[in-house]
Amino acid sequence: MNLYITYGTYEFLSRIKDQYENETMLLLTGEEDRAMLLHEGKGETVFKEGNTYEILDQAGDFNSAGFAVLNNIPVSDEGRSIFEYRFSQRAKQIENEPGFNAIRVLRPKNNDTYIIVTLWDDEQSFLNWQTSKAYENTHRTRGTSEGIDQPSIFPRPSYVTKYTVIKE
């Protein structure tokens, strides 16, 4: 299964989404008029431009989401297997959090940045997760030799982007 991401104006991406109403797509808007369209599927994407990701791990679906958080994590070629192994061992506690809708762990096919997409009912549900015991437990190895955050495998700092899900 793949997830494809393209960027553009809200109006342009909205027309693409409407044109392919039978495809699994999610239209997102963010700060500074950023807009993003996610397309999930087994076949080829309908996008002319964008990035392609293989879904390594997933839970939940896009149906009820109102808020999206994307953790963008650049990983060196040498670090990919370490990163993927450690992420495959994740605690999977996020799935039980109130307001959680979905997670997708994405391996890049045409760049070096992995993306962890989490979808929530709303921003408050995400903020509640960040202050929960489950979050603390999930990230307990951060900063240790067992943690996924080994500096040598990251060529650049990771960053987080947040979006509102447009429901039409």
TANOR-V404101 format. One record per backbone hydrogen bond with DSSP energy under -1.0 kcal/mol. CO is the residue of the C=O (numbers start at 1). NH is the residue of the N-H. E is the energy in kcal/mol with one decimal. If there is no record, write none. Layout:
BEGIN
CO/NH/E
CO/NH/E
END
This chain:
BEGIN
1/55/-2.5
2/41/-2.4
3/53/-2.0
4/39/-2.5
5/51/-2.7
6/37/-2.6
9/13/-2.5
10/14/-2.6
11/15/-1.7
12/16/-1.7
13/17/-2.5
14/18/-2.4
15/19/-2.1
16/20/-1.4
20/23/-2.0
24/40/-2.7
26/38/-2.6
27/166/-3.1
28/36/-2.3
29/164/-3.3
31/34/-1.6
34/30/-2.9
35/8/-1.4
36/28/-3.1
37/6/-1.9
38/26/-2.0
39/4/-3.0
41/2/-2.7
51/5/-2.5
52/109/-2.7
53/3/-2.6
54/107/-3.1
57/105/-2.7
59/103/-2.4
66/165/-1.7
67/120/-3.0
68/163/-2.7
69/118/-2.7
70/161/-2.3
71/116/-2.2
72/159/-2.2
73/114/-2.4
79/83/-2.9
80/84/-2.9
81/85/-2.3
82/86/-2.7
83/87/-2.5
84/88/-2.0
87/90/-1.7
93/96/-1.6
94/97/-1.9
97/100/-2.0
99/121/-2.5
101/61/-1.0
102/119/-2.9
103/59/-1.9
104/117/-2.7
105/56/-3.1
105/57/-1.0
106/115/-1.4
107/54/-2.7
112/75/-2.6
114/73/-3.2
115/106/-2.9
116/71/-2.4
117/104/-2.2
118/69/-2.6
119/101/-3.1
119/102/-1.5
120/66/-3.3
120/67/-2.0
122/126/-1.3
123/127/-2.5
124/128/-2.6
125/129/-1.9
126/130/-1.9
129/132/-1.6
132/136/-1.9
133/137/-2.6
134/138/-2.7
135/139/-2.1
137/140/-1.3
139/142/-1.6
141/144/-2.3
144/147/-1.1
148/150/-1.3
150/153/-1.8
151/154/-1.5
153/76/-3.2
159/72/-3.2
161/70/-3.1
163/68/-2.7
164/29/-2.5
END
